[in-house]
Amino acid sequence: MSDRTVAALSRSLAKGEFSSVELTQDYLSRIALHNKGLNAYITVTEELALAQAAQADALRAKGQHGPLTGIPIAHKDIFCIQDVRTTCGSKMLSNFIAPYNATVVERLNAAGTVTLGKTNMDEFAMGSSNETSFYGAVRNPWDSERVPGGSSGGSAAAVAADLCAIATGTDTGGSIRQPAAFCGVTGFKPSYGRISRWGMIAFASSLDQAGPISKSAEDAALMMNAMAGPDPRDSTCVDGAAPDYMATLNDPLKGLRIGVPRQHITKGLGAEVEKALQEALKVFESLGATVKEIDLPNNHLSVSAYYVIAPAEASANLSRFDGVRYGYRCDKPVNLEDMYKRSRSEGFGDEVKRRIMVGTYALSAGYYDAYYLKAQRIRRLIKQDFDAAFKEVDVIIGPTTPHTAFKIGEKSDDPVTMYLEDIYTIGVNLAGLPGISIPAGSTNESGKALPIGIQLVGSDFAEAKVLNIAHQFQLNTDWHKQTAEV
Ligand code: GLN
């Protein structure tokens, strides 16, 4: 089981080299061995996994299987799974047992995946390092002193450390792509509206999007085939069937026009990351692509606009956690107000409180125009920059993050520095576009190899194109095959 891509595992399952139950047991024992150190899972669903695996084996025996039948998956703990604790990384939901499955979970179940458990994450998906989780920080499998990125850090670490074959994540400002870059795996955020958000706990509803975290773009395409498509329960999910993402993976790249944003290659970008990007561009050129500089003139405003819009939406979304309906309620409240106050003060962590306060302020009468409306205008400008760029190029390629994984504790006292880590990813969410991070190099700071990711951004709903370009890169490089020694 050394090659743990879905494609390879699926071939072995088909040949009968091992059953899904055996494969699942192998992952469960790896989790038992390594999760204490990594803290990638909040909950392990052993019983559910073994039952689903037995079911998958039975389907396979009858010839009723697809490419994901019997493949062990981990779900970010933001997705509701029926009868399973769903915490969203928060004390607030530490006792919440979801009464239904998220659409994403339902669809992946229907595709035959085997649920190993729920992965750790920044509280309510707010963070870039996984340090804001109530359940403790996740450690990066490449270097346990470092963060795995966030907020889908548990999912990225679990894929990197072979504690699952594939995982789900969500991305509001970079939370799939940044941890994928830090952990040396492939992380894909589809266009806003491509995948249903039903049953996915809301952070910032106009930005949140689910997506796959995997060992290759091919595996991401397999997952997309199960995850994408309309859902009557989410009115922001686009109508019309999603395409077959596998069908175009092998399209040649000859004639592909790549744009590299001038605003991404600045002095804030680490030298090693820039070098990896330049090497990657050469690979694309050797495959027949052309590279030119483009402009995203308002990119520098993206983080500021995001930190008005996302907290504003979060403050509204998180008002439902009041001690009445879900989750945590303080001990012995003396009256209603005391219950609201103490339940929220005790149930939420500092970062979540910071966002609720900023968001409430930005939405309050008198400040709405100055902050929220202005941020929305900037969002429009950012979208227009991308639209203009896509008139000239087919894909935009740049770094995913300015640097490789930082040390645990290094930025946790300085929220603004932490926020700036997302400078290359956030604009993509504000514009609603598809973006993927793929491994494209490694550095050797502090004697330990650390992965570097590059980001490929496509135009509206060009998911298939983005996956095609990433897959062609992976056919011609080995960075995605490097594994962390845990
Ligand atoms: N790091 C960003 C934030 O803290 C993005 C998080 C996300 O994409 N969920 O909001």
Residues whose N, C-alpha, C, O or C-beta is under 5 A from the ligand:
A	BS01	LIG	A125 M126 G127 S128 G150 S151 T170 D171 T172 G173 G174 S175 D422
